[in-house]
Amino acid sequence: MQVWLNGGLVDADQARLSAFDHGLTVGDGVFETIKVTDGAPFALTRHLRRLATSATAIGLPAPDLDLARRACEEVVAADPIAGLARLRVTYTGGVAPLGSERGDSGPTLLAAVAPQPDPTPTVDVATVPWPRNERGALAGVKSTSYAENVVALAYAKERGGAEAIFGNLAGNLCEGTGSNIFVVVGGELLTPPLSAGCLAGVTRALVVEWVGAAERDTPMSALADVDEAFLSGTTRDVQPIAAIDGRVLPAAPGPVTQKAMEVFAAKANLLQDP
């Protein structure tokens, strides 16, 4: 297997990243995960644009998106994977001192791809006690500083959930560790607005555009009464939620979720990048 690192393809077991790379020492980096189906990346342009948005939001130099696209295309072509695969593009601050200050060596760009299991038909989720900070410097940034998500996901799995759901400091619904959330309340499809601190998910945006959903602050307490709910994400598409904190929902998928799944699948098959 090969990866693409700082200019070209290299065998994965021979790839070398400096021990002083800021992405390793302080988590100073951003990334994108892109669904690849039978060698075709989904919505690649949208993902690369978001990579650039995340990078500039934390003060990294804007990545060369033509180079990033070439990295993605070359690594996908190097080791063809049948079916579903996960492509990850990581962009870090590069070699820097052992502290928060950035160095001047230039950024690191890495692209790698690996097989991805098909998503399960439904998913159980658990809420976690740690709120997202919707006013923080990393709000809405797809940062490599992912330890909070690791801890939250482990917490959820200990309680029977396959995904963790965060609220925010205002007590409103925010997002999952690697997904956005949609809920149906009184027949209306809702999702947290970006001002709630959630990631501007590519799949989320397509669901809002194609299916229609109101972007509205929703209190975490509403999860106790929602009629149906689903997650959206790059390797999930639209995934019905079967239970929240152990409460089994009336249907998974319910009628609104079923429609969202059908519309998303039909339009995704027609989507031309970008």
N, C-alpha and C positions, 0 to 999 in steps of 0.2 A: 504494500500500500504506500502511496505517495501523498505528501502534503505540499502546499505551496507556501514558501517562507521567504520573505524579503527579496523577491525578484524572480523566483523560479521554483520548479518542482524538485523535491528531494525525497529520498526514501524516508518513511516515517521514523524508522529506527535510527536513522542517521541525522535527523533534524536536530539542530542545536540552537537553543535560546539562551542568551546570557543570564547568568544568575543575578545580574544587576538590572535586569529588565524591570521597569517600573510597574508593568502589568503583574509581575510576580511578587515584587516586594511590598507594594502598597495597593494593588488592585487598580492602578491608574490606566484604565482602558475601557473600551466599549466593544460590543460585538453584535452580530446578527445571526439568527438561525433561520435557514431557508429550507423549505420542503423541496425535495427533488423526487420526481416520479419518472422512473425509467429514463433517467439521464436528463430530464428537463426541469430546471429550477423554476419555481413558481413565484411570480411577481418579483423577479430579481431587482428590477430598477427601483421599485418601491422600497425594498429592503436596503439597498445601497444608499438611497437618499436618506433613510432614517439613520444609517450608520454615520453619515456625515453630520446629520442634525445632532446626534448624541455626542459625537466627537467635539464639535464646536461648542456645545453646551457646557462641557467641562474644560474647555480651553485648549484642547489638542488642535494641532493644525488640521485643516480640512483634508481628508484623505483624497488621493487621486482616484476618482471613481472609475475611470477607464482602466486603470491598473487593477483595481479591486475586481472589476468585472472579468478581466482577463484571468486573474487568479482563480476566480470561481469556475470559469469555463474550463480552464486547463486541469484543475484538480478533479472536476467531475468527469472529464473525458479520460483522465489517466487510468482510472480504475472503475470501469462501468459497473453499476450496481442495479440489478433488476428489481423492480418494485419500488418501495418507498425508501428514501434515504434522507439523512439530515446533513445539510451543509452548514458549517459554521465559519464565519469570517470574524477574526479578532484583530483589533487595532489598538495598540498600546502606546504609552509614552516613550518606549524604548529605554536604552541604557541610561541610568540616572544614579545619583547618590543614594545611599541607604537612608532615605528620609523622604519627606513630602515634596521637597524641591525637585523640579524636573531638570533633566540634563539637556544637552544640546546635540546628542548623537543622531536625532531623528527618530521617528516612530517605527514600530514593528508592525508588519502586516502578515497575518497568517490565515490560510484557508485550509480546511480539512473536511472530509466527507466520510460518512460511515452509514451502514444499514440502520434503518429505523423501524421498530415494530409498528404494525398497524395499530391505530388507537382502539381502545375498547369501545363497545357499543354505548355504554353509559359509564358514568364516573360518580363516585361518592366523594364529597368534600367535607372538610372540617375547618371551622373558623379558628383563628389563632389570636392570642392575647396581645400581640405586639402590633401597634398601628404603623401604617406607612405615614411618613412625614410629607404631606402634600406641599409644604413650604420649604423643603430642604433643597440643597444644591443638586441632588441627584434625582429629584422628582421628575418622572417621565423619561429618564435616561436609561438606556439599556446598557448598564454598567457591568464590568467584570467583577465588581465588588458584590459578590453573590452570596456571601456567608449568611446573611439574614434569611435568604430564601432557603438555603440548605437547612438551617435550624427549623424554620417554619414547616418545611415539607416533612422533616423527620417527626415533628410534633403531630402533624396531621396523620401520618401513617401509623403512629402509635395509637391513634384513636379511630382507625378504620377508614381514613380518607386517603384517596390517591392524589389529592391536590389540596393545598392550603388556601384559605381565603382571608385576605387582609381587609380590615377597616382602615380608616385614616384618623387623624387627630381630632377631626370634627365629629367622629362617631358614625361616619357614613361609609357605605360600601365602596371598596377601592378596586381590588384585583386579586388574581392568584399569583403564585410564584413564577409561573411561566404562561399565564393565560389572562384573558379578560373575561369578565362575567356579565351575563345578561339574565334578567329575571322578568317574570311575567306577573304583574300585579293587577288584578281586576281586568284581565284580558289585554292589558297594555304591555308592550315589550319595552323594557327600560335597561339602560346601561350607564354606569357612572361617567360623568363628563371628565375630560382630561384635567380639569381644574381640581378634581378629587385626588390627583397624584398618580393616577394609573398610567401605564405605558400606552403610547399611541400605537396600539397593535395594528399591523397590516391587515390581518384577518378581521379584527374588530372594525376597522374602517370600511372594509368591503361589506361586512354584514350590515352596518348602519346604512351604507349606500344602497345595497341591493335589496335588503329585506325591509328596512325602515325600523328605527328604534329611537325612542326619545332619550336624549342624553340628559339625565336628571339625577341630582343628589338623592340618594335613597338611604335611609337609616339602616344600620346593621340589624336592628330589631325587626325589620321587615322580612328578613330571611325566615323567620318563624312562621310566616303566613303565605309565602309566595306559592302560586299555583304550579309553576314550572320554572325551570332555569336551565341555562346551558353555559358551557365554556366555549370560548373561541381561541384559536391559537394556530401557529404555523403548522405543526404536525398533528393537530386535532381537527382542524376545520371547525365544524359546529358539533360539539359533543354534549349530549344531554346529561344533566345532573340527575342522578337517581335518589340521592339522599344528602341532606345537609345536617351535620352534627347528629347523625343517627336518625333524623326524621325523614321517613320515606315520603317522597313527593307523590302526588296523586297519579302522575303518569310521567314516564321517561322513555321516549319523548311525548310531551303533550302536543296538542294541535298547533300551537304557535311555534314550538321548537321544530316540529316535523316540517312545517312550511319553510322555516329558516334553513333547515338541512337541504331540502329539495331545491330551493332557489339558489342557495350557495353552490351546490354541486353542479347545477345546470350552467350557471354563469361562470364558474371557475373553469369549466371545460372550454369556454369560449374566450377567456381572458387572454389577450395578447399583451406581452410585456412591452411597455410599462402598463 
